[in-house]
Amino acid sequence: MRRLLRVLHAFSLVAMLFAATMLLPLAVSFFSNDGALAIYGQALLITLASGGALWLATHHARGEVEGRDGFLLVAMVWSLLPVYGALPLILHDPSMGFTRAYFEAVSGLTATGATVMTGLDELPISINIWRGEMQWLGGIGVIVLAVAILPMLGVGGRQLLKAEIPGPMKETKLTPRIAETAKGLWLVYFVLTLACLGAYWAGGMPFLDALMHGFTTMGLAGFSNHDASFGHFNSPLLEAIAIVFMLIAGINFASHFLALRRRSLRPYITDPEAKAFLALMVAGVLIVALQLWTTGVYDDFPTALRYAAFNTVSIATTTGYATTDFGQWPAFAGFFMLFLASFATCSGSTGGGIKMIRARLLYAQVYREFVRLVHPHAVSPAKIGDTVVPNNIIFAVLGFFFIFIATLTTMTLLMMASGLDEVTAISAVVATLCNVGPGLGAVGPASTFAVLNDFQIWLGSIAMLLGRLELFALFLLLTPVFWQR
């Protein structure tokens, strides 16, 4: 019981920190006079009061969050913070109902970008800024922010960071102290976001649009304050800027951190994922562009390349912006982009999916088995670059891949059983489980997830949470071994 109280105490601190993030949309509402000011006052007070009450009730149990308790806290944060995140949305539009408001907030905090909202251009600007800010916070993780501050309040963070950071190489240390690591990651994230915002603004975006899209580009998240998404701007320059920053955000932030700290490009050169990620992006864009051109979707190759480059990079990096209804493209293009989204981004990035490092490890293991078939007695270790990967990591990746495929299949079947057609069902699950945003069919870029019923919406919310926490962190809580002493 004391362990649970300790976790609840840590959660209360995270909730109060989250309340402070509502000050930004509150300020935007105040200065823009968009009529939503009272909404943020109410939401902030509810969040702060509930967090404070929980803090007082559990203050006697304060202490270090250790071992598996970190997974419990991470699961609580990602499943309960969206309740607070949904408050401004449901207070603004009570007709949304809790199910859809929670889905929107989960989509925000998991940096997914699937939306149930329409009429975005007419919304109060502060509502859209709040949606974008949630995606920015979710991009690198509220937990990483928290572990930079919680140690000062008597709650340590190493177990939290280990539970939160995606990818199999979680033991790599960037700095000797976990708080310094978290602060360093957030500093890099903040600086890159400012650079993205500044580039958009210089490229002709209005400032609040640039702020919104700076948030959601670096979070690889995809919310926009326009129903036409990024296509609203119809600007090749802004699309090029977005492509650059989506690619930057798709690379491991540890590499950005080390490059900034050492003032060298070597961390990128030695990053085994970054080169594969960038090469895959180039190849993917060319494949889609050639198909669009040869099938007559666009009359000339430069136009095909423009639309293929933006939309392929956007979907493959799990950002989810769109400049056209790619659901009307040949079926291969849409499914190929979703296929890329399932594994293309690097571990430690703000993207979703199984991550490039796991895909490379799976390939290395398959090749290893081929060698064993031909040379049964040969020693053939799995390698990433020149590094031999221990078998325990290989086994963990194989286990992860199995549970990923099992979850994808089960949720797709449930979506189909609830009445969705095959294309909509599988693309909706891929789009939510891999934190992409738009899918195909009824949930394509020209539509929203509002067409789904409540059961399907809840499935989507669960899929987004599972995808953001890379499955194990939530499924672990359902196993008896987790609760054994």
Secondary structure as UniProt FT lines:
FT   HELIX           2..20
FT   TURN            21..22
FT   HELIX           23..32
FT   HELIX           37..58
FT   HELIX           59..61
FT   TURN            67..68
FT   HELIX           69..85
FT   HELIX           87..92
FT   HELIX           94..96
FT   HELIX           97..109
FT   TURN            110..111
FT   HELIX           120..122
FT   HELIX           125..140
FT   HELIX           142..147
FT   TURN            148..149
FT   HELIX           150..153
FT   HELIX           158..164
FT   TURN            170..171
FT   HELIX           178..202
FT   TURN            203..204
FT   HELIX           207..218
FT   TURN            219..220
FT   TURN            227..228
FT   HELIX           229..232
FT   HELIX           236..249
FT   HELIX           253..262
FT   HELIX           266..269
FT   HELIX           272..294
FT   TURN            295..296
FT   HELIX           301..316
FT   TURN            317..318
FT   HELIX           326..328
FT   HELIX           331..341
FT   TURN            342..343
FT   TURN            347..348
FT   HELIX           356..374
FT   TURN            376..377
FT   STRAND          383..384
FT   TURN            385..386
FT   STRAND          387..388
FT   HELIX           391..417
FT   TURN            418..419
FT   HELIX           422..433
FT   TURN            434..435
FT   HELIX           441..443
FT   TURN            445..446
FT   HELIX           449..451
FT   HELIX           454..468
FT   TURN            469..471
FT   HELIX           472..475
FT   HELIX           476..478
FT   HELIX           480..483
//
